[in-house]
């Protein structure tokens, strides 16, 4: 009985040590989440008194908080990095769409502002794969799952989205490549 109790305490002690070491790594920034990196950048922008950067960083933080509230996890847990990256990608996409609209009315100030915001947001996203890398990866997936027609697009996309580097793909380019390869 005493031996089992000692093993139990050793097990708990090991778990506590692992938890504390992970916590320390997180504090030191070695395992800093994307959300925490944004918070750290907000503080740095405040210290540097960079109001343009601070505004977009705060907007990014509020989009993340709104998503947490919508999911009902605010204060309980954080969004994982992939979910945060999806939020940031949607912010970039909306700004790219705004640039197109501003170009139609020739509003150069707004275009410059949107491009500046995109530059700040993109710093938090992983570098996307270029076209040749994307083609090679999609071709390998097509071969691996024996895709024969465009009807297999869903299967290909599900394999692609299950990858750890799924956020590095331009989904529009992937869809174009799939249509070219399977038609």
N, C-alpha and C positions, 0 to 999 in steps of 0.2 A: 504494500500500500504506500509506504513512504517513498519507494523507488518511483512509482507511477506519479506521485505528486511532484517529485523533483524534476522528472522529465517534463511535466506540464509547465512548471515554472520556468525551466530552461527554454521551452518552446515560446512561452509568452515573452520572456526576456529577449529572445532573438527577434521576435516580431516587433517589439518596441524599438530595438536598435535599428532595424531596417527602416521603420517609420521615421525615426529621428534623423537618420542619415539622409533619407530622401527629402525630408523637410529642410535640412541644412543645405543640400544641393540646390533646392528650389530657391532658398533665400539668397544664396550666392549667385544665382542667375544661371547656373549650369543647366537646369531643367526648368527654365522659365516658360510659362505658357504664353501664347500669343496675346491673350488678354492682358496678362501682367506686363508684357513688353510694351503694349500700348499705354498702360497706366504709367510705366516708367518714362516713356517718351512725353507724356503729358506733363509730368513733373519737370523734365528737362526743358521742355518748351516754355514752361512757366518761368523757370530760372533764367532762361535766355531772353525772355520777354518777346518771343516770336508769336505774335497774335495770329497770324495767318495759319501757321502750322498748328497752333493750339486749338483753333476753332475746328479744323477738320479732325484732329485727334479726339476732341471731345465729342464730335458728331459720331465718329467711329465707336467710341465707348458707349454712347447712348443707344446706337443701333444694337450693339451686343446686349446691353441691359434690357432693351425692349424685347429682344428675342428670348432672353431668359425669363422675363415676366410672362410672355406668351406661352412658353412651355411649362410655366409653373415651377421653375427651379431656382428662381432668384433667391439668393441668400442660402440656398441649400447646397448647390454645387455649381461649378462653372461649366460653360460650354467647352467642348473639346476643340482642339486647334482646327480640325477639319470644318466644324460648324462655323467657327469664327472666320476661316478663310472663305467659306461660301458667302457669308455676309459681306466681307470686304470685296469679293468678286462682284457681287450684285451692286455694290456702291460704285465700283469702277465702270461697270456696264451702264448704269444710269447716267454717269457723267459723260461717257462716250456718246450715248444717245443725245444728251443735252448739247454736246459739241456739234453734232450733226444739225440739230435744230438752230443753234446759234449761227452756224455757217450760212444757213438759208437766209437769215436776216442780217448777216454781216456784222455781228456784234463781237468785235475783236476783244474787248475787255472781258466779257463773260467767257469767251473761248480760252483766253489766257488763264483765267481763274480756275476753270474746270480742269485744264491741263495741269496746273499747279497742284490741285487737289488729288488728281490721279497719281502724280509723282509721289506724293506722300503716302497714299494708300498702298501703292505697288511695292513700296519698301518693306511691307509686312507680308507680302505674298512670295511664295517660292518662285524662282525663275522658271517660266514655262518651257516645255520642250519645244524645240524648233520643228519645222515641218518634216525634215528628214528623219529625225528621231521619232516623231509621232507616227510617220508612215511605217517605219520598221517595227514599232511596238504593235500597231494595229494589224499589220501583216502576220506577225507571230501569233496574235490572239486568234485571227481568222483561221490559221493553220491548226492551232491547238484544239479549237472547238469544231473544226471541220465545217465552217460556215460556207453555205453554197449560194445563198441568195440574200437579197435585201431584207427578206423576212427575218433573217437571223440577227438583225441590227440590235434588237433588245438583248439578246444573249451576249453579243459582243460588248455592248455598253455596260451590262451588269458585271462582266468580268473586268472591264476597264475601271469601273467605279469601285470595285472591291480591292483594287491595288492600293498600296500605301501612298503611292505618288499620284493618286487620282486627281489631285488639285493642280497638277502641273500640265494637264491637258487642256487644249482649247477644244471644247466639245463641238463647236461648229466645224472646225477643221476635221475632227474625227468623223463626224457624220458625212462630210464631203468625201473623205478617203474611203469610207465604207461603201458609199454609193459607187465610187469609181472602181473599186476592186471587185465588187459583187454584181455589177451590171454587165 
